[in-house]
């Protein structure tokens, strides 16, 4: 991972999907994810990491792509890995 730079100050949005009993609810009246936080990638990662593990599948982060590590829509696994990287960079 030599020379990999991630801009944690990049604009990002933390989104949450409607849920029922801790699971995504595709049958909700408004099934699209809604904004929880509109800030930086770092702020969104911090807010995401403050959520219980059991609820993290309800969230995603959207940001500008920063190949090869940061995609436009970040999955739970990507966010957790970026949180680990952030602590080392």
PyMOL commands that set and color helices and strands:
alter all, ss='L'
color gray80, all
select helices_A, chain A and resi 41-49+53-58+76-88
alter helices_A, ss='H'
color red, helices_A
select strands_A, chain A and resi 11-16+19-20+23-24+34-40+59-63+73-74
alter strands_A, ss='S'
color yellow, strands_A
deselect
rebuild
show_as cartoon
